[in-house]
Amino acid sequence: MSLKYPKTLSWPWSPGIRRQSRVHQEPLRFVGSPVVVTEKLDGGNTLLHKGKVYARSVSAPSEAKWFAMVKKHHAWKVTEPDVYLYGEDIYGVHSIAYDPVPEDRTFYVFAVRDNTGAFAPFSDVETYARRRKIPVVPVLFRGTFSSIKELRAFIDKAHGESSVLGGAREGVVIRLACGFSTSDFQHSVCKSVRAGHVRCDEHWSRNWQPCPISPKPAKI
């Protein structure tokens, strides 16, 4: 199984679609079946596996400094050889500056796979993360949409709101609530991002800055 997280196709009406964007051609997949809509956080796609941290390239465990907080607080919790846990790491600021967060909340889980490459149902993702006290990406909706019109209206409204973490919202991710295989991934997940979202350039790794960390509460 390739450890690399598959490319997520764009929602057909995403405000941030660009010429090179690959667009999801089956929006009706997300109507009439249970789905989960989560906030798409602006960070780095990160894999935790067997106590190690991998960047999106997953060619080898990463030693990058911007993974310091996820290594300190969470990577060591994911030890099972058949668990591949994916999340968004916001410790290194990308295009959006969120409000200060505790240092153990700079990483947010959004998916879990097993050795076959299958993606777990989102409820199982939440259960695994909760038992290990790892944050999960903010959930904006769970349930069933009855029409494309209803789903489009929800996504449009979500784009007009601020991030759950404070500051601007990058976008949303829509996924089927059930589990699915890697071959079904691009039929089962899509993203919608804000217009004009700026991606980091090739100099980001040299000039990166840590996100604001909120102070620990004083002991009484």
N, C-alpha and C positions, 0 to 999 in steps of 0.2 A: 504494500500500500504506500502510495506517495503521502508524505506528511504535509505537503503543501496544501493550504486551504484553497478550495476551488474559487475561480473568479465568479463574483456575483453580478448577474445581469441587471440592467437598469429598468426600473418601472417605466412603462411607455410614456407616461406623462411627467416624468421627473423634471423639475425645473433646471437641474444641472446637467442634462444630457448634452454631450458634445459629439462632434462628428465621428470620433473614434469609439464612442460608447457602443457596447453591445446591448441590445434591447431585448427584454423578455417579450416573447411573442404570444404568450398564453395567459393574459391577466385573469381570465375566467377560472384559472386553477385556484385562485384565492377567494372565490365566491362559492358559497354553499357548503364549504368545508371548514372545520375549526382552524383558525390561524392565530398567530401571535405577531403583534407589531411592536417592535422595540426601537428605542432611540439608537441611531447610528452615531456612535461617539467618534470624535476626531482624535485618533491616536494611531498606534502601530499594531497591526495584526500579529498576535503573539501566541505561541504554542507552549504549553507546559506538558512535559512527558518524562516520566521516570526521574522526577526531581530536577530536571534540566529546563532551561529556557531557550526557545528557538524563535528566531525572527521569521518573517514570511518565507525566506529562502530555504529554511530548514535543512541546509546542507550540513550544519554542525551546530552544537550548542553555542549560543551567543555570549560573548563577554562584554558587550556594549554597556557603557555606564548608565544609559537610560533605562536599563532593566534592573537597576539596583533595588528598587522597592518591591517589585514582584518576586525577585529572588529572596529577599529578606523575609517577606511575609507569606508567600503562597506557593512558590515552586516546589518546595520540599514536602508539601502536603499531597502532591499528585505523584504517587509512587507506583501505582499498578502498571504492569507492562502492557495491558490491553486498554488503557485509558489515554486518549489524546484530547486535551482540554484546550480550547481556543478562546481567546479573549482580546479585548482592546486595552492596550496599555497607554495611559495618558500622562505618564510621568514626564516624558519628553514632550514639550509643547509643540504642536504642529501648527495648524492655521487658526485654531480657536483657543482663547485663554479662558478656562473655566474658573469658577470660584475656588478658593482654597479647599483642599480635601485632606483628611487624615492620611498619613503615609501608607496605611494598609488599604486604602481605597483608591489606588491609582491604576488598578487592573479590574476589568469587568468581563466575566465569562459570557459568551454567547453561543457556544456549541461544544458538543462532546462527540467523539467518534470512538469506534472500537477497532480491533485488528482487521476486521473485514472492510473497513472504510465506511461502515454504515453510520449515519448521524442519528443520535438518540432523540426521542421525543423531547420537546422543550420542557415538559414537566420533569423528566428525568435529569435534564441539565440543571434545573433549579434545585432538585433534591440533592444531587451530588454536591453542588456548590454550597448549599445551605449547611450540610453536614460538616463541611470543612471550613466553614466561615470565610468563603470567598465571595466577593460581591458579584452580582449578575447585572447585565445591562438593564437599564430602566425599561420596564414593560409599560407600554402606552395603551395596549388593547389586547384582550384575548377573548375569542368568541367566533361568531360566524357573521359574515357580511352577506346580505341577501341580494346585492346587485353591484355591478361595477360603479354605478353612480354613487352608491352609499360608501363604497371603499374609497373612491376618488375624493369624495367630500371629506372623509376622515383624514386622509393623507394631506390634503390641502390645508386643513385646519392645523394639523401637527406641524407643518412647515411654518405656520405663522406664530408658533409659540416658542418660548425660550427653552433652552436645555434644562433638563431636570438637575443638572450639575451647575446651573447658572451660566450666563452668557448666551451666545448664539447656539442654535441647533444646526448640526451638520445635515441631518436628515433622518430617515427611518429605514428600517429593514422589515420586510413582510416575509414571513415563512409559514409553511404548513406546521401545525402544532404537532403532528405525528412525526415519527421517525421516517427516514428514507435513505436509500443507497446513494453512493457517490454519483452513480450514473444518472440519478434522478435529481441531483442537487440543483442544476440550473433550471429545472422545471418547478422546483419547490421553494426557492428563495429568490427575492429580488430586492433592490434598494432604490430609494428615491433621495437625492441629495439637493441641497439648496443651490440656487443659481449663483454662478460666479465663485463657487468654492475653490479656494486656492490650495493646490497641493504643494508639498515641500519640494524644493529643488535639490540638486545634487550636492549642495553645500550644507544641507541640514545637519548631517552627522558631525561636521566640524564646528558648527555654530549653535548647536542645540542648547536649549535652556530647560531646566527642570520646572515643573508646574509649581504653583504656590502650595505649600503644605501648611495646614492649619495646626496651631499649637496644641499640644496635649493638654487635656483639662488638668487643672491643679488637683493634687491629692489633698483630701481634707482629713 
